[in-house]
Amino acid sequence: MAVSPKVTKVIVRGYDRENEEFEAFVSVNGKGYQIKLGEEVELKDEVLEVLKNACIIAHEPVLDNRGNPTGDIREKSVPRYLVEKL
């Protein structure tokens, strides 16, 4: 007897609002999912896990104790998608 996977209603948004995309592609164990961003969708838990773990590397200047840039750049990991459970 096959167990049906748990499905959760969510809204997925892209982190980068300036370069807003309309869809996200996620692949889990060779199966692809095209997810519309900004709309209510139902996703399996394993797809949600991939979205939550997706990240991008942002670059930001290193500041001294007065708030002035030192000329160095620091890499920062930020979430690629924001997932809101309904």
N, C-alpha and C positions, 0 to 999 in steps of 0.2 A: 504494500500500500504506500503510495507516494504522499509525502507530507507537503502541503502547500506552503510556499515561502511567505514569511510575514511581509506585509505591504504597509507602507506608511504614507500618508498624505503630507506633502511638503511644497514649499515654494523655494526654488533655487535661483539665486541671483549671482551675477558675476561680481568679483571684487573690484575690478577696474571699471569704473563708471564712464571714464573718458573714451575708452575703446570698447564700448558695450557690444557684446555678442548677443545673438538671439537664441542660440542653441549650444549645448555642450554634448560632446561625444564621450561616452564612457564604455570601456570594455572590461568585462569580468569573465574570466575563464573562457575567453574566445567568443563570447556573445556580446554584441554591441548594442548600446542604448543611446538613442538620440533624445536629449532632454531639452524641452523648451524652457528657457529662462524667464523668470518673472510671472509664470503661470502656475496654477495649482496642478500638481502631478502626483501620481501614486508610484512609488519606487520600492523595490525590494531592498531589504536591509544591506545586502552585499553591495548594491549600487550606492546606497547612502554612505557606506564606509569608504568607498573609493572617492566620492566627492568630498567627504570630510578630510581625507588625507591628502588631497591634491593641494599643492602649494606652488608658489612662484617665488623667485628670488628678486627682491627689490634692493636697490642701491641707495644709500643715504649718506650724506656727509657726516664725518666725525666732528663733533663740536668740542671746544675747550670749555673750561669751567665758567667762562663769560658768555657762552653761546655763540662764539665765532667759529667759522669753519677752520679746521686745521690743515686742510688740503688732502686728508686721507678719506677713503671711501669704505663704508662698512656694508657687508651683505646682510640682508635681513629676510628671513623666510616668513611669508604671509599667506594666509589661506587663499586659494584660487576661487573658491565658491563659498557663498554664504547660504547655509541651509536653514530654513525656518520651518519647524514642524507645525502642523495645524491641528 
